[in-house]
Structure formats: structure tokens, C-alpha cells
């Protein structure tokens, strides 16, 4: 039996390896059942699962000087004490399992045969199978190891919270070179790539080619690196290693290798092709435009080069003009919601400035009419509903209950910046109210969580509400430039997503020098509720005109809240009436109509300010319109209600919003029903025109028809 030295630190006696392996198998079976049950409950709509998250002391990890870390064994890791500046080399003894969304668990051993459980939070994407993340025989380096006792059974466990804490070695050669002194299982899935005997540069390249053909890209990369070390003036070696990096999605490294190779051999066809391919995946369309012509001169008949040229021309047009082919994007979104070969857009009529009392913000440099696209941005990272279960967890540090999807976004961000200081600097550029200057060489989970809380957006469905596949039309994401828009409850800009691209457009005319704002909350019905939400979710105090008005009139704010409570009481009656057609036909609208009249009387529009109070009016009016539609007794009242809804929708979400178009189409339908078919058709066309103009002019009539395809009775006047 392999000796276990962990019990020497005191505490609960540690189980034998055989007992631990048996328990691991039981845990695999149990967690698989829990994962299936959690997904079933989510699908059945039975609500979120709850779990508790307790952060460990390991929040900050620097990968800058990993070669200088002191190597230790499990015997050197004390209980409940962080081993800062230390490195533990180990390998996994079993395939990893995964709990309901939060962590991987496995068993590891060091080179002396000591073993322990390992729990790794935030290490792999939720949707990735744990066996793929950490299969049996994985070779690991753990930075700053931390040991604690499991609360469930007291067993000592090595815990990892920061993805930067784990270094995966994909070849034994590199692993052994770090100081591993024990024997390695010959069945490990990662065989040594470089033989013990000395090879020439050409022989190393040839061996790398064999690995590349076998899709063993990490081993191929090591062979090509050895060839470059022996002969740094051979352009082919850089070209081959760049091909490996492209396959491993290490596009920056591929770009760097192609540049080095082209310094040696400027007209090398494959180097030029791989340079352009790397730039395409990096979405550096300005640099790609500079290099694509040279590629076409070298490879004029190559089909792949022609494809890159077409994508380059499209990206340059998007980047310079903000013109996007929405039909193409929607089609691509069906195949992969993370769109790749499109460019960001930043309108020349806006600029990033310091806004007094708010920090950075977006100001207009010139007049911008409503319905103008001012920014298009690809998500730095995002999490779909299908990629993270609807679980709530309690952060014991802050006491806040947050959806697991938010935690998964934090983990995704940390994984992305773990080996890329440039990406880290991009994220750390964003507002983090509880932190000072950032060090891009450090992966700081607490700072990333702060950034996510203050800058993350809900993944909103695209305007056509087209599902890519089950659960993939909403979620959470981090968009760098859109996060610079400050919040306003009565914002002058709106947003929607197509795939993982966020489109920001104006919903009002913007004057020169005016700040552009977004609502972080959507349409919350009352000031008290919106203030509470924005404080909890973003830790900010809104200073928009609506909030300033209510802050100075607390009695009016209280009255608004009381009226909303009255509406919720009436809403319960309405929902109860939906249980049967007879009950709906008998539903009395007088109480609801009186409430709408009361809101209009007690909260008159205070000129010249916007109609602050129509936000409260929208919900009762929507229910009133529904009742009139179902009872079919008074088309005149129904028409008047939809006309008011149109005004409110336009104020809330801007011209051409889905809410406004829905109201306009109902106005058109009732107008036609009352005998004026011609006017009804004109009004219906007006809805289509408003939708196209209000959403930046990127959509067409066919998209509008797609939007309301589930409500064919509303489209009869457009066909």
C-alpha cells in the first residue's frame, strides 16, 4: 500500500488509497445523478437549486516567475495555511468528476507516493466533460497549494479556487524538466514527445510532423520548439509551430511566429497564409487588410486565401461603417452563438471621457439621430443558460445570493486571462470600486468578481427572439466597451445581442456634448424597487433625472410604491381569471381602469421633463389591453389602450421597440376590423418601418415578419 503521510498533521485520520478510490467512484455516480436531477428541475421550471460557496484564502495568483517557485511535496503542505511561493508537482490517479456545476474533484499523488483529494473550482467550463478536463494521468503543477478539511467528512483536501493556480503539462518532457523525480505510468495519455537521444533540427521537425498528423499538437509544438532552438533561422520551423498554435487556438503566439518566420523568408506562402489566418481569428481587420493583398499575390488561386479575403472585406466594412449583414449574422448564430469573423464598431461621433461624479463615460462629439448604431462589440466572454445551471449560491464573504451563471462568468474570465497579460490588462481596465491599481501578471479572483458585478450584462435575446438551440438565447456576459456606458433609468440608448455581439443604438436624438447612457435594469416599475436593485447589483446610486426627482420627493416615491402594491393585488385576480374562459369573460375591468386613471391623475407629466411615471402605468395598461382583446366587447376602448401603450413603449424602449411595434400592429388590426382596411395596412407598414429605423437600419421586412411569426393575426395586414 502507498504510504500516507497526511495524518501526521493531526485531525481526522485519513482513509487508505483503496478507500479513497472507492469513495471517488461513489461520488462520481452520485454527482452524475445530481447533475441530471438539477437539469430536469430546471427544465420542469421547479426553480433554482441552492448551494453555498465559501472562498478560500487563495484569491491572487501570479504566474510571472513560476520557474522560481520552490518545489514541495504533499508532506510540506500544512493544514489551513497557504503555501505562498511554492509549487507542487503531481499527477491524477483517476478521471475527474464534477459536482452540480461548481467544481472538479479527483485524487492526486506527488512523486513520493503521497496522495490526497483535489477539489478545483473555476477550472473548466461547466459544459465540458470532467474527464476531458482532467483525465487519469494528467500532469499538474499547483501554485501556492492550500489544504483544508472537508466539511462533509473531515477528510483533508487540496482546494483550488483560482484557475491560474493549476499548470497543466501536456508532455512528460516539460513535466520532468520541472523537477518530477518519481516514475510515471506508461499508460499516461501524454507520452513523452521528445526522445532521450539527441536529434538534429530536421529530425525534430520531422518528429513534430508525425505528431501533428496524429493531432497531438502539444507534442508537435515541443518538437518544433526544439528545432527552432537548434536552428533559429529556418522559416519552416516557425511556420509549422504557428500551425500548431492555430490548432490550439493560441492565435497571438501563431501571429508572433509567422512574423518571425517572415523576417527570414518574406514570400513564404504558408507563413503568409497563417499570418492572415491568425489576424482573422484575432479580428485585427486593419492589420489583415495590410497583409491580405500580399497573400493574394502569392496564392492568387487558393480558395482558402480567397475566403479570408472575403471575410476581411466584410470585417473592414463593419469596422469603418458599422454596416452589418444581419441575415448572415443570424444564420451564423444558429450554427454557433459565438460569432467569430466579425469586427467591432465604434462610432466616430462618440468618445470616451471622464464624466464628473461618474468616472469614465461615453459622450457625443456631434448630433446623433435616434436609431443610430453607435457601438458594436463582441463579448470578452459570456455564459449561455445551457452552459451553466440555474443554481443560486451564497457568497459567505458578502452574504449576497447570486446565480451560478455569474460565478461561471467570473471563472471564464479568470481562465482567459490566466496566461495572457494583455487580456488581463483589458479586463482590469474596467471599474472595480473596491480595488486600486491592477497588476496584469496577477489573476485576482476577488477583483474579477468586483468587475463582473459592476460591468457585466445580462445576455439579452436578439430582437428577433430567435433561439439558437434550447436555452441558448440568454445568459450573462462581459462586454468591455459597452460597460463604459453609465446607467440611467431613462436611458437614451438601447442594446440587443446577436450571438455574442452587442449592438448599442440611440433611442432618442442625441445632442452634441450629451452623455450616452444605458439602463442596467430594464424597466423597473417603481423608483424604490429600481434603487434597491441597482444598489444590490451594481453598488451604485443612480443620478438620472427620474431618481433625483424622487429623491427630493420621498412622499411621492412612497405613493408610487403603494400604487404598485395595489396593482399587484389586482394582477392576482387577473391571473386567477385565466383559469377558465368563463372567468375571464366575467373579469371586471373597472378596478384596473380606475387604477390607470389614478396613476395618470396623481402623477401628471412634469414638463419639460420626461414622463417618469409611465413606467408604472405600462403593466396595468398591458393587462387592460389583454382583457379587452379576450372579451371582445369594446374595440374603441381597446384601440385607445393600445394607443397609450404605444406612447409609453416609445418612451420606455425607444422608437421601433418590440413593445411599440406590438402596440402599433394591434392598432392596425383594430382599425382594419372597424372597416378601414386601407388605413390598417398603412399603420401596419408604419410598425415595420419603425422597427427597421429604430434598430439601426440593419434589419429588413423579412426580419420583422420573423419577429411576429408566432402571432400571424397581427401580420395579416402586411401580406
Secondary structure, 3 states (H helix, E strand, C coil): CCCCCHHHHCCCCCCCHHHHHHHHHHHHHHHHHHHHHHHHHHHHCCCCEEEEECCCCCCEEECCCHHHCEEECHHHCCECCCCCCEEEEEEECCCCEECCCCEEEEEEECCCCCEEEEEEECCCCCCCCHHHHCCCCCEEEEECCCEEECCCCCCEEEEECCHHHEEEECCHHHHHHCCCCCCCCCCCCCCCCCCCCCCCHHHHHHHHHHHHHCCCHHHHHHHHHHHHHHCCCCHHHHHHHHHHHHHCCCHHHHHHHHHHHHHHCCCCHHHHHHHHHHHHHHCCHHHHHHHHHHHHHHCCCCHHHHHHHHHHHHHHHHHHHCCCCHHHHHHHHHHCCCCCCCCCEECCCEEEEEECCCEEEEEECCCECCCCEEEEEECCEEEEHHHCCCEEEEECCCCCEEEHHHHHHHHHHHHHHCCCHHHHHHHHCCCCCCCCCCCCCEEEHHHHHHHHHHHCEEECCCCCCCCCCCCCCCEEEECCCHHHCEECCCCCEEEEEECCEEEEEECCCECCCCEEEECCCCCCCCHHHHHHHHHHHHCCCCCCHHHHHHHCCHHHHHHHHHHHHHHHHHHHHHHHHCCCHHHHHCCCCHHHHHHHHHHHHHCCCCCCCCCCCHHHHHHHHHHHHHHHHHHCCCHHHHHHHHHHHHHHHHHHHCCCCHHHHHHHHHHHHHHHHCCCHHHHHHHHHHHHHHHHHHCCCCCCHHHHHHHCCCCHHHCHHHC
